[in-house]
């Protein structure tokens, strides 16, 4: 997954419509947030880090973050 994200950030793309850009950006962000494990988060993905923080201290959040994300398979 790391190689895929690196290649996606280095390449230049041309989009015929703004909608194509939005779709590609959404796919990239989903891949980054749900698959990329980060050292600064102790090997967790950003999504896993948010869910862990919510489980430990739910009073810091106004809404349940699990219900606010689309996920990869939706």
mmJSON file of the N, C-alpha and C atoms, coordinates in Angstrom:
{"data_MODEL":{"atom_site":{
"group_PDB":["ATOM","ATOM","ATOM","ATOM","ATOM","ATOM","ATOM","ATOM","ATOM","ATOM","ATOM","ATOM","ATOM","ATOM","ATOM","ATOM","ATOM","ATOM","ATOM","ATOM","ATOM","ATOM","ATOM","ATOM","ATOM","ATOM","ATOM","ATOM","ATOM","ATOM","ATOM","ATOM","ATOM","ATOM","ATOM","ATOM","ATOM","ATOM","ATOM","ATOM","ATOM","ATOM","ATOM","ATOM","ATOM","ATOM","ATOM","ATOM","ATOM","ATOM","ATOM","ATOM","ATOM","ATOM","ATOM","ATOM","ATOM","ATOM","ATOM","ATOM","ATOM","ATOM","ATOM","ATOM","ATOM","ATOM","ATOM","ATOM","ATOM","ATOM","ATOM","ATOM","ATOM","ATOM","ATOM","ATOM","ATOM","ATOM","ATOM","ATOM","ATOM","ATOM","ATOM","ATOM","ATOM","ATOM","ATOM","ATOM","ATOM","ATOM","ATOM","ATOM","ATOM","ATOM","ATOM","ATOM","ATOM","ATOM","ATOM","ATOM","ATOM","ATOM","ATOM","ATOM","ATOM","ATOM","ATOM","ATOM","ATOM","ATOM","ATOM","ATOM","ATOM","ATOM","ATOM","ATOM","ATOM","ATOM","ATOM","ATOM","ATOM","ATOM","ATOM","ATOM","ATOM","ATOM","ATOM","ATOM","ATOM","ATOM","ATOM","ATOM","ATOM","ATOM","ATOM","ATOM","ATOM","ATOM","ATOM","ATOM","ATOM","ATOM","ATOM","ATOM","ATOM","ATOM","ATOM","ATOM","ATOM","ATOM","ATOM","ATOM","ATOM","ATOM","ATOM","ATOM","ATOM","ATOM","ATOM","ATOM","ATOM","ATOM","ATOM","ATOM","ATOM","ATOM","ATOM","ATOM","ATOM","ATOM","ATOM","ATOM","ATOM","ATOM","ATOM","ATOM","ATOM","ATOM","ATOM","ATOM","ATOM","ATOM","ATOM","ATOM","ATOM","ATOM","ATOM","ATOM","ATOM","ATOM","ATOM","ATOM","ATOM","ATOM","ATOM","ATOM","ATOM","ATOM","ATOM","ATOM","ATOM","ATOM","ATOM","ATOM","ATOM","ATOM","ATOM","ATOM","ATOM","ATOM","ATOM","ATOM","ATOM","ATOM","ATOM","ATOM","ATOM","ATOM","ATOM","ATOM","ATOM","ATOM"],
"id":[1,2,3,4,5,6,7,8,9,10,11,12,13,14,15,16,17,18,19,20,21,22,23,24,25,26,27,28,29,30,31,32,33,34,35,36,37,38,39,40,41,42,43,44,45,46,47,48,49,50,51,52,53,54,55,56,57,58,59,60,61,62,63,64,65,66,67,68,69,70,71,72,73,74,75,76,77,78,79,80,81,82,83,84,85,86,87,88,89,90,91,92,93,94,95,96,97,98,99,100,101,102,103,104,105,106,107,108,109,110,111,112,113,114,115,116,117,118,119,120,121,122,123,124,125,126,127,128,129,130,131,132,133,134,135,136,137,138,139,140,141,142,143,144,145,146,147,148,149,150,151,152,153,154,155,156,157,158,159,160,161,162,163,164,165,166,167,168,169,170,171,172,173,174,175,176,177,178,179,180,181,182,183,184,185,186,187,188,189,190,191,192,193,194,195,196,197,198,199,200,201,202,203,204,205,206,207,208,209,210,211,212,213,214,215,216,217,218,219,220,221,222],
"type_symbol":["N","C","C","N","C","C","N","C","C","N","C","C","N","C","C","N","C","C","N","C","C","N","C","C","N","C","C","N","C","C","N","C","C","N","C","C","N","C","C","N","C","C","N","C","C","N","C","C","N","C","C","N","C","C","N","C","C","N","C","C","N","C","C","N","C","C","N","C","C","N","C","C","N","C","C","N","C","C","N","C","C","N","C","C","N","C","C","N","C","C","N","C","C","N","C","C","N","C","C","N","C","C","N","C","C","N","C","C","N","C","C","N","C","C","N","C","C","N","C","C","N","C","C","N","C","C","N","C","C","N","C","C","N","C","C","N","C","C","N","C","C","N","C","C","N","C","C","N","C","C","N","C","C","N","C","C","N","C","C","N","C","C","N","C","C","N","C","C","N","C","C","N","C","C","N","C","C","N","C","C","N","C","C","N","C","C","N","C","C","N","C","C","N","C","C","N","C","C","N","C","C","N","C","C","N","C","C","N","C","C","N","C","C","N","C","C","N","C","C","N","C","C"],
"label_atom_id":["N","CA","C","N","CA","C","N","CA","C","N","CA","C","N","CA","C","N","CA","C","N","CA","C","N","CA","C","N","CA","C","N","CA","C","N","CA","C","N","CA","C","N","CA","C","N","CA","C","N","CA","C","N","CA","C","N","CA","C","N","CA","C","N","CA","C","N","CA","C","N","CA","C","N","CA","C","N","CA","C","N","CA","C","N","CA","C","N","CA","C","N","CA","C","N","CA","C","N","CA","C","N","CA","C","N","CA","C","N","CA","C","N","CA","C","N","CA","C","N","CA","C","N","CA","C","N","CA","C","N","CA","C","N","CA","C","N","CA","C","N","CA","C","N","CA","C","N","CA","C","N","CA","C","N","CA","C","N","CA","C","N","CA","C","N","CA","C","N","CA","C","N","CA","C","N","CA","C","N","CA","C","N","CA","C","N","CA","C","N","CA","C","N","CA","C","N","CA","C","N","CA","C","N","CA","C","N","CA","C","N","CA","C","N","CA","C","N","CA","C","N","CA","C","N","CA","C","N","CA","C","N","CA","C","N","CA","C","N","CA","C","N","CA","C","N","CA","C","N","CA","C","N","CA","C","N","CA","C"],
"label_alt_id":[null,null,null,null,null,null,null,null,null,null,null,null,null,null,null,null,null,null,null,null,null,null,null,null,null,null,null,null,null,null,null,null,null,null,null,null,null,null,null,null,null,null,null,null,null,null,null,null,null,null,null,null,null,null,null,null,null,null,null,null,null,null,null,null,null,null,null,null,null,null,null,null,null,null,null,null,null,null,null,null,null,null,null,null,null,null,null,null,null,null,null,null,null,null,null,null,null,null,null,null,null,null,null,null,null,null,null,null,null,null,null,null,null,null,null,null,null,null,null,null,null,null,null,null,null,null,null,null,null,null,null,null,null,null,null,null,null,null,null,null,null,null,null,null,null,null,null,null,null,null,null,null,null,null,null,null,null,null,null,null,null,null,null,null,null,null,null,null,null,null,null,null,null,null,null,null,null,null,null,null,null,null,null,null,null,null,null,null,null,null,null,null,null,null,null,null,null,null,null,null,null,null,null,null,null,null,null,null,null,null,null,null,null,null,null,null,null,null,null,null,null,null],
"label_comp_id":["UNK","UNK","UNK","UNK","UNK","UNK","UNK","UNK","UNK","UNK","UNK","UNK","UNK","UNK","UNK","UNK","UNK","UNK","UNK","UNK","UNK","UNK","UNK","UNK","UNK","UNK","UNK","UNK","UNK","UNK","UNK","UNK","UNK","UNK","UNK","UNK","UNK","UNK","UNK","UNK","UNK","UNK","UNK","UNK","UNK","UNK","UNK","UNK","UNK","UNK","UNK","UNK","UNK","UNK","UNK","UNK","UNK","UNK","UNK","UNK","UNK","UNK","UNK","UNK","UNK","UNK","UNK","UNK","UNK","UNK","UNK","UNK","UNK","UNK","UNK","UNK","UNK","UNK","UNK","UNK","UNK","UNK","UNK","UNK","UNK","UNK","UNK","UNK","UNK","UNK","UNK","UNK","UNK","UNK","UNK","UNK","UNK","UNK","UNK","UNK","UNK","UNK","UNK","UNK","UNK","UNK","UNK","UNK","UNK","UNK","UNK","UNK","UNK","UNK","UNK","UNK","UNK","UNK","UNK","UNK","UNK","UNK","UNK","UNK","UNK","UNK","UNK","UNK","UNK","UNK","UNK","UNK","UNK","UNK","UNK","UNK","UNK","UNK","UNK","UNK","UNK","UNK","UNK","UNK","UNK","UNK","UNK","UNK","UNK","UNK","UNK","UNK","UNK","UNK","UNK","UNK","UNK","UNK","UNK","UNK","UNK","UNK","UNK","UNK","UNK","UNK","UNK","UNK","UNK","UNK","UNK","UNK","UNK","UNK","UNK","UNK","UNK","UNK","UNK","UNK","UNK","UNK","UNK","UNK","UNK","UNK","UNK","UNK","UNK","UNK","UNK","UNK","UNK","UNK","UNK","UNK","UNK","UNK","UNK","UNK","UNK","UNK","UNK","UNK","UNK","UNK","UNK","UNK","UNK","UNK","UNK","UNK","UNK","UNK","UNK","UNK","UNK","UNK","UNK","UNK","UNK","UNK"],
"label_asym_id":["A","A","A","A","A","A","A","A","A","A","A","A","A","A","A","A","A","A","A","A","A","A","A","A","A","A","A","A","A","A","A","A","A","A","A","A","A","A","A","A","A","A","A","A","A","A","A","A","A","A","A","A","A","A","A","A","A","A","A","A","A","A","A","A","A","A","A","A","A","A","A","A","A","A","A","A","A","A","A","A","A","A","A","A","A","A","A","A","A","A","A","A","A","A","A","A","A","A","A","A","A","A","A","A","A","A","A","A","A","A","A","A","A","A","A","A","A","A","A","A","A","A","A","A","A","A","A","A","A","A","A","A","A","A","A","A","A","A","A","A","A","A","A","A","A","A","A","A","A","A","A","A","A","A","A","A","A","A","A","A","A","A","A","A","A","A","A","A","A","A","A","A","A","A","A","A","A","A","A","A","A","A","A","A","A","A","A","A","A","A","A","A","A","A","A","A","A","A","A","A","A","A","A","A","A","A","A","A","A","A","A","A","A","A","A","A","A","A","A","A","A","A"],
"label_entity_id":["1","1","1","1","1","1","1","1","1","1","1","1","1","1","1","1","1","1","1","1","1","1","1","1","1","1","1","1","1","1","1","1","1","1","1","1","1","1","1","1","1","1","1","1","1","1","1","1","1","1","1","1","1","1","1","1","1","1","1","1","1","1","1","1","1","1","1","1","1","1","1","1","1","1","1","1","1","1","1","1","1","1","1","1","1","1","1","1","1","1","1","1","1","1","1","1","1","1","1","1","1","1","1","1","1","1","1","1","1","1","1","1","1","1","1","1","1","1","1","1","1","1","1","1","1","1","1","1","1","1","1","1","1","1","1","1","1","1","1","1","1","1","1","1","1","1","1","1","1","1","1","1","1","1","1","1","1","1","1","1","1","1","1","1","1","1","1","1","1","1","1","1","1","1","1","1","1","1","1","1","1","1","1","1","1","1","1","1","1","1","1","1","1","1","1","1","1","1","1","1","1","1","1","1","1","1","1","1","1","1","1","1","1","1","1","1","1","1","1","1","1","1"],
"label_seq_id":[1,1,1,2,2,2,3,3,3,4,4,4,5,5,5,6,6,6,7,7,7,8,8,8,9,9,9,10,10,10,11,11,11,12,12,12,13,13,13,14,14,14,15,15,15,16,16,16,17,17,17,18,18,18,19,19,19,20,20,20,21,21,21,22,22,22,23,23,23,24,24,24,25,25,25,26,26,26,27,27,27,28,28,28,29,29,29,30,30,30,31,31,31,32,32,32,33,33,33,34,34,34,35,35,35,36,36,36,37,37,37,38,38,38,39,39,39,40,40,40,41,41,41,42,42,42,43,43,43,44,44,44,45,45,45,46,46,46,47,47,47,48,48,48,49,49,49,50,50,50,51,51,51,52,52,52,53,53,53,54,54,54,55,55,55,56,56,56,57,57,57,58,58,58,59,59,59,60,60,60,61,61,61,62,62,62,63,63,63,64,64,64,65,65,65,66,66,66,67,67,67,68,68,68,69,69,69,70,70,70,71,71,71,72,72,72,73,73,73,74,74,74],
"pdbx_PDB_ins_code":[null,null,null,null,null,null,null,null,null,null,null,null,null,null,null,null,null,null,null,null,null,null,null,null,null,null,null,null,null,null,null,null,null,null,null,null,null,null,null,null,null,null,null,null,null,null,null,null,null,null,null,null,null,null,null,null,null,null,null,null,null,null,null,null,null,null,null,null,null,null,null,null,null,null,null,null,null,null,null,null,null,null,null,null,null,null,null,null,null,null,null,null,null,null,null,null,null,null,null,null,null,null,null,null,null,null,null,null,null,null,null,null,null,null,null,null,null,null,null,null,null,null,null,null,null,null,null,null,null,null,null,null,null,null,null,null,null,null,null,null,null,null,null,null,null,null,null,null,null,null,null,null,null,null,null,null,null,null,null,null,null,null,null,null,null,null,null,null,null,null,null,null,null,null,null,null,null,null,null,null,null,null,null,null,null,null,null,null,null,null,null,null,null,null,null,null,null,null,null,null,null,null,null,null,null,null,null,null,null,null,null,null,null,null,null,null,null,null,null,null,null,null],
"Cartn_x":[0.817,0.0,0.864,2.015,2.875,3.34,3.704,4.172,3.051,1.84,0.708,0.463,0.494,0.282,1.422,2.647,3.777,3.686,3.333,3.191,2.058,0.992,-0.146,0.195,1.097,1.44,2.463,3.261,4.319,3.81,2.85,2.364,1.534,1.525,0.637,-0.541,-1.697,-2.902,-3.595,-4.278,-5.107,-6.548,-7.419,-8.829,-9.657,-10.585,-11.466,-12.533,-12.948,-13.989,-13.56,-14.198,-13.943,-14.395,-15.424,-15.95,-14.915,-14.156,-13.099,-12.021,-11.669,-10.7,-11.221,-12.476,-13.06,-13.06,-13.415,-13.442,-12.044,-11.059,-9.693,-9.165,-9.438,-8.996,-9.658,-10.942,-11.643,-11.059,-10.746,-10.146,-8.764,-7.984,-6.659,-6.765,-7.651,-7.792,-8.315,-9.233,-9.704,-8.561,-7.772,-6.624,-5.633,-5.407,-4.467,-5.014,-6.255,-6.826,-7.125,-7.415,-7.824,-6.747,-5.673,-4.685,-3.262,-2.925,-1.544,-1.294,-0.339,0.032,1.159,1.022,1.963,2.785,4.08,4.955,4.537,4.144,3.788,2.546,1.746,0.553,0.806,2.078,2.486,1.945,2.02,1.626,0.143,-0.633,-2.069,-2.346,-3.455,-3.915,-4.583,-4.727,-5.42,-6.829,-7.542,-8.888,-8.845,-7.902,-7.779,-7.401,-6.553,-6.156,-7.349,-8.197,-9.391,-10.338,-10.539,-11.43,-10.887,-9.57,-8.953,-9.119,-8.892,-9.065,-10.514,-11.448,-12.865,-13.233,-12.664,-12.961,-12.416,-11.254,-10.648,-11.297,-11.61,-12.153,-13.303,-14.466,-15.585,-16.105,-15.805,-16.279,-15.57,-14.448,-13.741,-14.412,-15.322,-15.984,-17.455,-17.98,-19.407,-20.221,-19.681,-20.368,-19.474,-20.093,-19.36,-18.643,-17.305,-16.591,-16.774,-17.165,-17.357,-18.499,-19.509,-20.665,-20.454,-19.375,-19.149,-18.293,-17.685,-16.797,-17.471,-17.091,-17.713,-17.114,-15.837,-15.188,-14.862,-14.127,-13.695,-14.768,-15.609,-16.559,-17.981,-18.143,-19.496,-19.719],
"Cartn_y":[-1.192,0.0,1.259,1.216,2.395,2.803,1.828,2.135,2.756,2.252,2.781,4.244,4.58,5.968,6.863,6.359,7.164,7.448,6.44,6.645,7.613,7.563,8.448,9.895,10.122,11.496,12.095,11.27,11.763,12.035,11.291,11.419,12.681,13.125,14.214,13.612,14.136,13.646,14.8,14.485,15.467,14.986,15.863,15.518,16.332,15.663,16.348,17.148,16.662,17.358,17.495,18.411,18.622,17.41,16.742,15.548,14.422,14.27,13.259,13.554,14.822,15.219,14.896,15.225,14.945,13.45,12.629,11.18,10.628,11.105,10.632,11.073,12.297,12.796,12.027,11.728,10.957,9.553,8.929,7.59,7.626,8.658,8.784,8.987,9.869,10.124,8.907,8.163,6.93,5.934,5.798,4.898,5.327,6.624,7.134,6.962,7.34,7.312,5.916,4.984,3.657,2.596,2.875,1.833,2.212,3.469,3.884,3.936,3.148,3.143,4.159,4.995,6.084,5.859,6.168,6.002,6.913,8.129,9.079,8.651,7.784,7.261,5.849,5.503,4.196,3.045,3.178,2.101,2.014,2.986,2.992,3.813,3.515,4.372,5.587,6.696,7.847,7.497,6.665,6.258,5.456,4.525,3.731,4.606,5.616,6.516,7.317,7.774,8.518,7.621,6.394,5.461,5.095,4.94,4.636,5.807,7.021,8.206,8.348,8.045,8.13,7.085,5.887,4.827,5.176,5.846,6.197,7.423,8.424,9.686,10.165,9.543,9.941,11.352,11.904,13.255,14.327,14.005,14.959,15.146,14.261,14.291,14.647,15.447,15.758,14.649,14.029,12.958,11.73,10.577,9.332,9.351,9.349,9.445,8.224,7.108,5.901,6.09,6.848,7.052,8.167,8.919,10.053,9.721,8.554,8.202,7.227,7.308,6.444,5.049,4.924,3.619,3.195,2.115,1.669,0.892,0.189,-0.71,-0.164,1.139,1.706,2.421],
"Cartn_z":[0.0,0.0,0.0,0.67,0.719,-0.673,-1.49,-2.841,-3.667,-3.525,-4.278,-3.927,-2.634,-2.222,-2.701,-2.629,-3.078,-4.571,-5.352,-6.791,-7.103,-6.328,-6.572,-6.242,-5.288,-4.938,-5.888,-6.539,-7.417,-8.826,-9.281,-10.66,-10.863,-12.11,-12.509,-13.244,-12.986,-13.638,-14.335,-15.411,-16.103,-16.014,-15.598,-15.44,-16.424,-17.072,-18.014,-17.293,-16.123,-15.366,-13.91,-13.251,-11.829,-11.021,-11.478,-10.8,-10.785,-11.872,-11.914,-10.872,-10.732,-9.714,-8.322,-8.056,-6.745,-6.441,-7.417,-7.213,-6.942,-7.698,-7.491,-6.132,-5.742,-4.443,-3.305,-3.431,-2.4,-2.277,-3.396,-3.365,-2.719,-3.03,-2.425,-0.918,-0.481,0.953,1.7,1.096,1.73,1.874,0.849,0.923,1.985,2.096,3.094,4.502,4.721,6.066,6.577,5.693,6.133,5.948,5.221,4.953,5.356,5.341,5.614,7.115,7.574,8.987,9.189,10.217,10.431,11.697,11.63,12.791,13.936,13.629,14.681,15.449,14.852,15.524,16.047,16.208,16.745,15.913,14.615,13.714,13.413,13.855,13.57,12.314,11.675,10.592,11.228,10.515,11.094,11.587,10.848,11.258,12.557,12.669,13.891,15.079,14.858,15.935,16.445,15.545,15.956,16.738,16.268,16.963,18.336,18.46,19.748,20.71,20.228,21.074,21.512,20.63,20.983,22.031,21.926,22.895,24.274,24.327,25.611,26.241,25.432,25.943,25.067,25.182,24.316,24.598,25.78,26.099,25.268,24.638,23.786,22.433,22.09,20.792,20.966,20.062,20.09,19.456,18.409,17.695,17.633,17.464,17.312,15.961,15.931,14.65,13.758,14.308,13.505,12.51,12.899,12.033,11.006,11.11,10.219,9.003,8.982,7.88,6.939,5.683,4.686,4.68,4.918,4.887,3.466,3.352,2.037,1.297,1.994,1.346,1.287,1.394,1.335,0.032],
"occupancy":[1.0,1.0,1.0,1.0,1.0,1.0,1.0,1.0,1.0,1.0,1.0,1.0,1.0,1.0,1.0,1.0,1.0,1.0,1.0,1.0,1.0,1.0,1.0,1.0,1.0,1.0,1.0,1.0,1.0,1.0,1.0,1.0,1.0,1.0,1.0,1.0,1.0,1.0,1.0,1.0,1.0,1.0,1.0,1.0,1.0,1.0,1.0,1.0,1.0,1.0,1.0,1.0,1.0,1.0,1.0,1.0,1.0,1.0,1.0,1.0,1.0,1.0,1.0,1.0,1.0,1.0,1.0,1.0,1.0,1.0,1.0,1.0,1.0,1.0,1.0,1.0,1.0,1.0,1.0,1.0,1.0,1.0,1.0,1.0,1.0,1.0,1.0,1.0,1.0,1.0,1.0,1.0,1.0,1.0,1.0,1.0,1.0,1.0,1.0,1.0,1.0,1.0,1.0,1.0,1.0,1.0,1.0,1.0,1.0,1.0,1.0,1.0,1.0,1.0,1.0,1.0,1.0,1.0,1.0,1.0,1.0,1.0,1.0,1.0,1.0,1.0,1.0,1.0,1.0,1.0,1.0,1.0,1.0,1.0,1.0,1.0,1.0,1.0,1.0,1.0,1.0,1.0,1.0,1.0,1.0,1.0,1.0,1.0,1.0,1.0,1.0,1.0,1.0,1.0,1.0,1.0,1.0,1.0,1.0,1.0,1.0,1.0,1.0,1.0,1.0,1.0,1.0,1.0,1.0,1.0,1.0,1.0,1.0,1.0,1.0,1.0,1.0,1.0,1.0,1.0,1.0,1.0,1.0,1.0,1.0,1.0,1.0,1.0,1.0,1.0,1.0,1.0,1.0,1.0,1.0,1.0,1.0,1.0,1.0,1.0,1.0,1.0,1.0,1.0,1.0,1.0,1.0,1.0,1.0,1.0,1.0,1.0,1.0,1.0,1.0,1.0,1.0,1.0,1.0,1.0,1.0,1.0],
"B_iso_or_equiv":[0.0,0.0,0.0,0.0,0.0,0.0,0.0,0.0,0.0,0.0,0.0,0.0,0.0,0.0,0.0,0.0,0.0,0.0,0.0,0.0,0.0,0.0,0.0,0.0,0.0,0.0,0.0,0.0,0.0,0.0,0.0,0.0,0.0,0.0,0.0,0.0,0.0,0.0,0.0,0.0,0.0,0.0,0.0,0.0,0.0,0.0,0.0,0.0,0.0,0.0,0.0,0.0,0.0,0.0,0.0,0.0,0.0,0.0,0.0,0.0,0.0,0.0,0.0,0.0,0.0,0.0,0.0,0.0,0.0,0.0,0.0,0.0,0.0,0.0,0.0,0.0,0.0,0.0,0.0,0.0,0.0,0.0,0.0,0.0,0.0,0.0,0.0,0.0,0.0,0.0,0.0,0.0,0.0,0.0,0.0,0.0,0.0,0.0,0.0,0.0,0.0,0.0,0.0,0.0,0.0,0.0,0.0,0.0,0.0,0.0,0.0,0.0,0.0,0.0,0.0,0.0,0.0,0.0,0.0,0.0,0.0,0.0,0.0,0.0,0.0,0.0,0.0,0.0,0.0,0.0,0.0,0.0,0.0,0.0,0.0,0.0,0.0,0.0,0.0,0.0,0.0,0.0,0.0,0.0,0.0,0.0,0.0,0.0,0.0,0.0,0.0,0.0,0.0,0.0,0.0,0.0,0.0,0.0,0.0,0.0,0.0,0.0,0.0,0.0,0.0,0.0,0.0,0.0,0.0,0.0,0.0,0.0,0.0,0.0,0.0,0.0,0.0,0.0,0.0,0.0,0.0,0.0,0.0,0.0,0.0,0.0,0.0,0.0,0.0,0.0,0.0,0.0,0.0,0.0,0.0,0.0,0.0,0.0,0.0,0.0,0.0,0.0,0.0,0.0,0.0,0.0,0.0,0.0,0.0,0.0,0.0,0.0,0.0,0.0,0.0,0.0,0.0,0.0,0.0,0.0,0.0,0.0],
"pdbx_formal_charge":[null,null,null,null,null,null,null,null,null,null,null,null,null,null,null,null,null,null,null,null,null,null,null,null,null,null,null,null,null,null,null,null,null,null,null,null,null,null,null,null,null,null,null,null,null,null,null,null,null,null,null,null,null,null,null,null,null,null,null,null,null,null,null,null,null,null,null,null,null,null,null,null,null,null,null,null,null,null,null,null,null,null,null,null,null,null,null,null,null,null,null,null,null,null,null,null,null,null,null,null,null,null,null,null,null,null,null,null,null,null,null,null,null,null,null,null,null,null,null,null,null,null,null,null,null,null,null,null,null,null,null,null,null,null,null,null,null,null,null,null,null,null,null,null,null,null,null,null,null,null,null,null,null,null,null,null,null,null,null,null,null,null,null,null,null,null,null,null,null,null,null,null,null,null,null,null,null,null,null,null,null,null,null,null,null,null,null,null,null,null,null,null,null,null,null,null,null,null,null,null,null,null,null,null,null,null,null,null,null,null,null,null,null,null,null,null,null,null,null,null,null,null],
"auth_seq_id":[1,1,1,2,2,2,3,3,3,4,4,4,5,5,5,6,6,6,7,7,7,8,8,8,9,9,9,10,10,10,11,11,11,12,12,12,13,13,13,14,14,14,15,15,15,16,16,16,17,17,17,18,18,18,19,19,19,20,20,20,21,21,21,22,22,22,23,23,23,24,24,24,25,25,25,26,26,26,27,27,27,28,28,28,29,29,29,30,30,30,31,31,31,32,32,32,33,33,33,34,34,34,35,35,35,36,36,36,37,37,37,38,38,38,39,39,39,40,40,40,41,41,41,42,42,42,43,43,43,44,44,44,45,45,45,46,46,46,47,47,47,48,48,48,49,49,49,50,50,50,51,51,51,52,52,52,53,53,53,54,54,54,55,55,55,56,56,56,57,57,57,58,58,58,59,59,59,60,60,60,61,61,61,62,62,62,63,63,63,64,64,64,65,65,65,66,66,66,67,67,67,68,68,68,69,69,69,70,70,70,71,71,71,72,72,72,73,73,73,74,74,74],
"auth_comp_id":["UNK","UNK","UNK","UNK","UNK","UNK","UNK","UNK","UNK","UNK","UNK","UNK","UNK","UNK","UNK","UNK","UNK","UNK","UNK","UNK","UNK","UNK","UNK","UNK","UNK","UNK","UNK","UNK","UNK","UNK","UNK","UNK","UNK","UNK","UNK","UNK","UNK","UNK","UNK","UNK","UNK","UNK","UNK","UNK","UNK","UNK","UNK","UNK","UNK","UNK","UNK","UNK","UNK","UNK","UNK","UNK","UNK","UNK","UNK","UNK","UNK","UNK","UNK","UNK","UNK","UNK","UNK","UNK","UNK","UNK","UNK","UNK","UNK","UNK","UNK","UNK","UNK","UNK","UNK","UNK","UNK","UNK","UNK","UNK","UNK","UNK","UNK","UNK","UNK","UNK","UNK","UNK","UNK","UNK","UNK","UNK","UNK","UNK","UNK","UNK","UNK","UNK","UNK","UNK","UNK","UNK","UNK","UNK","UNK","UNK","UNK","UNK","UNK","UNK","UNK","UNK","UNK","UNK","UNK","UNK","UNK","UNK","UNK","UNK","UNK","UNK","UNK","UNK","UNK","UNK","UNK","UNK","UNK","UNK","UNK","UNK","UNK","UNK","UNK","UNK","UNK","UNK","UNK","UNK","UNK","UNK","UNK","UNK","UNK","UNK","UNK","UNK","UNK","UNK","UNK","UNK","UNK","UNK","UNK","UNK","UNK","UNK","UNK","UNK","UNK","UNK","UNK","UNK","UNK","UNK","UNK","UNK","UNK","UNK","UNK","UNK","UNK","UNK","UNK","UNK","UNK","UNK","UNK","UNK","UNK","UNK","UNK","UNK","UNK","UNK","UNK","UNK","UNK","UNK","UNK","UNK","UNK","UNK","UNK","UNK","UNK","UNK","UNK","UNK","UNK","UNK","UNK","UNK","UNK","UNK","UNK","UNK","UNK","UNK","UNK","UNK","UNK","UNK","UNK","UNK","UNK","UNK"],
"auth_asym_id":["A","A","A","A","A","A","A","A","A","A","A","A","A","A","A","A","A","A","A","A","A","A","A","A","A","A","A","A","A","A","A","A","A","A","A","A","A","A","A","A","A","A","A","A","A","A","A","A","A","A","A","A","A","A","A","A","A","A","A","A","A","A","A","A","A","A","A","A","A","A","A","A","A","A","A","A","A","A","A","A","A","A","A","A","A","A","A","A","A","A","A","A","A","A","A","A","A","A","A","A","A","A","A","A","A","A","A","A","A","A","A","A","A","A","A","A","A","A","A","A","A","A","A","A","A","A","A","A","A","A","A","A","A","A","A","A","A","A","A","A","A","A","A","A","A","A","A","A","A","A","A","A","A","A","A","A","A","A","A","A","A","A","A","A","A","A","A","A","A","A","A","A","A","A","A","A","A","A","A","A","A","A","A","A","A","A","A","A","A","A","A","A","A","A","A","A","A","A","A","A","A","A","A","A","A","A","A","A","A","A","A","A","A","A","A","A","A","A","A","A","A","A"],
"auth_atom_id":["N","CA","C","N","CA","C","N","CA","C","N","CA","C","N","CA","C","N","CA","C","N","CA","C","N","CA","C","N","CA","C","N","CA","C","N","CA","C","N","CA","C","N","CA","C","N","CA","C","N","CA","C","N","CA","C","N","CA","C","N","CA","C","N","CA","C","N","CA","C","N","CA","C","N","CA","C","N","CA","C","N","CA","C","N","CA","C","N","CA","C","N","CA","C","N","CA","C","N","CA","C","N","CA","C","N","CA","C","N","CA","C","N","CA","C","N","CA","C","N","CA","C","N","CA","C","N","CA","C","N","CA","C","N","CA","C","N","CA","C","N","CA","C","N","CA","C","N","CA","C","N","CA","C","N","CA","C","N","CA","C","N","CA","C","N","CA","C","N","CA","C","N","CA","C","N","CA","C","N","CA","C","N","CA","C","N","CA","C","N","CA","C","N","CA","C","N","CA","C","N","CA","C","N","CA","C","N","CA","C","N","CA","C","N","CA","C","N","CA","C","N","CA","C","N","CA","C","N","CA","C","N","CA","C","N","CA","C","N","CA","C","N","CA","C","N","CA","C","N","CA","C","N","CA","C","N","CA","C"],
"pdbx_PDB_model_num":[1,1,1,1,1,1,1,1,1,1,1,1,1,1,1,1,1,1,1,1,1,1,1,1,1,1,1,1,1,1,1,1,1,1,1,1,1,1,1,1,1,1,1,1,1,1,1,1,1,1,1,1,1,1,1,1,1,1,1,1,1,1,1,1,1,1,1,1,1,1,1,1,1,1,1,1,1,1,1,1,1,1,1,1,1,1,1,1,1,1,1,1,1,1,1,1,1,1,1,1,1,1,1,1,1,1,1,1,1,1,1,1,1,1,1,1,1,1,1,1,1,1,1,1,1,1,1,1,1,1,1,1,1,1,1,1,1,1,1,1,1,1,1,1,1,1,1,1,1,1,1,1,1,1,1,1,1,1,1,1,1,1,1,1,1,1,1,1,1,1,1,1,1,1,1,1,1,1,1,1,1,1,1,1,1,1,1,1,1,1,1,1,1,1,1,1,1,1,1,1,1,1,1,1,1,1,1,1,1,1,1,1,1,1,1,1,1,1,1,1,1,1]
}}}
